Structures are given as C-alpha cells and as structure tokens.
C-alpha cells in the first residue's frame, strides 16, 4: 500500500502539534469504503502489477 509523501509529512506535522491521539481516524462525514482491508490490498497489488 502506497502512501504519498505529502500525506506522511502532513501526518507528522499534525502529530507533532497534537500528539499521537491525532493518528486515530476521524470519520466525520462521507461514506465508508465498501471494500474490506484485504480487498484494498488486493486492488493496490493489482494496480502496482499492471502499472495503472
């Protein structure tokens, strides 16, 4: 699973300001993914394999 460097940088800066509690997801809106974690991993592997 790839995470963009900008996202990691944003997480690190937020964590420096707010502490480790900020790493807990905040589902304040929008729909949750209909894919399971395993399905997301499989999709990521497929995308990487086929260079999509």
C-alpha positions in Angstrom: 0.0 0.0 0.0 1.5 3.3 -1.0 1.0 6.5 0.9 2.0 9.8 -0.7 5.0 11.6 0.9 2.9 14.8 1.3 0.3 12.8 3.3 3.0 11.4 5.6 4.5 14.8 6.1 1.1 16.2 7.0 0.5 13.4 9.5 3.9 14.0 11.1 3.3 17.8 11.4 -0.1 17.2 12.9 1.2 14.6 15.3 3.9 17.0 16.5 1.3 19.6 17.3 -1.5 17.3 18.7 0.3 14.2 19.8 -0.4 10.5 19.0 -4.1 10.9 19.5 -4.3 12.6 16.1 -3.5 9.3 14.3 -6.9 7.9 15.2 -9.2 8.2 12.1 -11.9 10.8 12.2 -14.9 9.7 10.2 -16.8 13.0 10.3 -18.5 12.6 7.0 -18.8 10.9 3.8 -19.3 7.2 3.1 -17.0 4.5 4.4 -15.3 2.3 1.9 -17.3 -0.7 0.8 -14.1 -2.6 0.2 -12.6 -4.7 3.0 -8.9 -4.1 4.0 -8.0 -7.3 2.2 -9.8 -6.1 -1.0 -8.0 -2.8 -0.8 -4.6 -4.6 -0.5 -5.6 -6.8 -3.5 -6.6 -3.7 -5.5 -3.3 -2.0 -4.6 -1.3 -5.0 -5.7 -3.2 -5.2 -9.0 -2.6 -1.5 -9.7 1.1 -1.9 -9.0 1.4 -5.0 -11.1 -0.3 -3.5 -14.1 1.2 -0.1 -13.6 -2.2 1.7 -13.7 
